[in-house]
Amino acid sequence: MDTTYDPLYPPDPQMWLDLDESERLDLVSEYHESIEEECPSPSAHAAIHVAVENQLAEHLPSVEAALQRLRAEGLDRHDAVHAIASVLAEHVYDLIQGPSSEGDPNEPYYQALEKLTVESWYADYSP
């Protein structure tokens, strides 16, 4: 596999999933360092970025649909991944606080993704 990562272009799903998790984290971190993107916690940023890429590589329908919708609304792929990552980070935070109900703990995440738009991302997460 090409040992670079550019979030503007989807990585080959099988090649991505064949990488060790630490390799994925390194690739994402190296990309963000190369563009000098500032964030408060580079390692947390890379981890959530990788989680979204993993979900896309696994063809999780809700995540793929959100990516397609955000792209159709004008975001480039990198910003769309960030928008989805914002929702995922909030969901993980909520899970850490304790499950809110019985059933699939990811259902609130899927529902939030269905509602995610460029406008709601800007309003709720202020990129």
C-alpha positions as CSV (number, residue, x, y, z in Angstrom):
1,M,0.0,0.0,0.0
2,D,1.0,3.6,-0.6
3,T,2.3,4.6,2.8
4,T,0.7,8.1,2.6
5,Y,-2.7,9.3,3.6
6,D,-4.7,12.1,2.1
7,P,-8.2,12.5,3.5
8,L,-9.3,14.2,0.3
9,Y,-9.1,10.8,-1.4
10,P,-10.6,7.6,0.1
11,P,-8.1,5.0,1.0
12,D,-8.6,1.6,-0.5
13,P,-10.9,0.0,2.1
14,Q,-9.2,-3.4,2.2
15,M,-5.7,-1.9,2.3
16,W,-6.7,0.5,5.0
17,L,-8.2,-2.3,7.2
18,D,-5.1,-4.5,6.6
19,L,-2.9,-1.9,8.3
20,D,-2.3,-2.1,12.0
21,E,-4.2,0.5,14.0
22,S,-0.9,2.2,14.9
23,E,0.0,2.5,11.3
24,R,-3.3,4.2,10.5
25,L,-2.8,6.6,13.4
26,D,0.7,7.4,12.2
27,L,-0.5,8.1,8.6
28,V,-3.3,10.4,9.8
29,S,-0.9,12.2,12.2
30,E,1.7,12.6,9.5
31,Y,-0.8,14.1,7.1
32,H,-2.1,16.6,9.7
33,E,1.5,17.6,10.6
34,S,2.3,18.1,6.9
35,I,-0.5,20.6,6.5
36,E,0.3,22.2,9.9
37,E,-3.3,21.8,11.0
38,E,-3.5,23.0,14.6
39,C,-5.7,21.1,17.1
40,P,-5.6,21.0,20.9
41,S,-4.9,17.2,21.0
42,P,-3.2,15.8,17.9
43,S,-3.4,12.2,19.2
44,A,-7.1,12.4,20.0
45,H,-7.7,14.1,16.6
46,A,-5.9,11.3,14.8
47,A,-7.8,8.6,16.8
48,I,-11.2,10.0,15.9
49,H,-10.2,10.6,12.3
50,V,-9.0,6.9,12.1
51,A,-12.3,5.7,13.7
52,V,-14.3,7.5,10.9
53,E,-12.0,6.1,8.2
54,N,-12.4,2.7,9.7
55,Q,-16.2,3.0,9.6
56,L,-16.1,4.1,6.0
57,A,-13.7,1.2,5.1
58,E,-16.2,-1.2,6.8
59,H,-19.0,0.4,4.7
60,L,-21.1,1.4,7.7
61,P,-24.2,2.6,5.9
62,S,-25.0,5.6,8.2
63,V,-21.5,6.9,7.9
64,E,-21.3,6.4,4.1
65,A,-24.6,8.2,3.7
66,A,-23.5,11.1,5.9
67,L,-20.3,11.4,3.9
68,Q,-22.1,11.4,0.6
69,R,-24.7,14.0,1.8
70,L,-22.0,16.3,3.2
71,R,-20.0,16.1,0.0
72,A,-23.2,16.9,-2.0
73,E,-23.7,19.9,0.2
74,G,-20.3,21.2,-0.7
75,L,-17.8,19.9,1.8
76,D,-14.6,18.4,0.6
77,R,-13.9,14.9,1.8
78,H,-11.6,16.0,4.6
79,D,-14.1,18.4,6.1
80,A,-16.8,15.8,5.8
81,V,-14.7,13.3,7.8
82,H,-14.2,16.1,10.4
83,A,-18.0,16.7,10.5
84,I,-18.7,13.0,11.1
85,A,-15.8,12.9,13.6
86,S,-17.5,15.7,15.6
87,V,-20.7,13.6,15.9
88,L,-18.7,10.5,16.7
89,A,-16.7,12.3,19.4
90,E,-19.9,13.6,21.0
91,H,-21.4,10.1,20.9
92,V,-18.3,8.5,22.5
93,Y,-18.4,11.2,25.2
94,D,-22.1,10.5,25.9
95,L,-21.3,6.7,26.1
96,I,-18.6,7.4,28.7
97,Q,-21.1,9.3,30.8
98,G,-23.3,6.2,30.9
99,P,-25.7,4.5,28.6
100,S,-29.0,6.4,28.2
101,S,-31.2,3.5,27.4
102,E,-31.4,-0.2,26.6
103,G,-30.8,-1.5,23.1
104,D,-28.1,-0.7,20.5
105,P,-25.8,1.9,22.1
106,N,-24.9,3.2,18.6
107,E,-28.5,4.1,17.6
108,P,-28.1,7.7,18.9
109,Y,-25.0,8.0,16.7
110,Y,-26.8,6.8,13.6
111,Q,-29.7,9.1,14.3
112,A,-27.4,12.1,14.8
113,L,-25.6,11.2,11.5
114,E,-29.0,11.2,9.7
115,K,-29.6,14.8,10.9
116,L,-26.0,16.0,10.1
117,T,-25.8,18.7,7.5
118,V,-23.2,21.3,6.7
119,E,-25.4,23.9,8.3
120,S,-25.9,21.9,11.5
121,W,-22.1,21.1,11.7
122,Y,-21.2,24.8,11.5
123,A,-23.9,25.7,14.0
124,D,-23.2,22.9,16.5
125,Y,-19.4,22.5,16.2
126,S,-18.1,25.8,14.8
127,P,-15.2,24.5,12.7
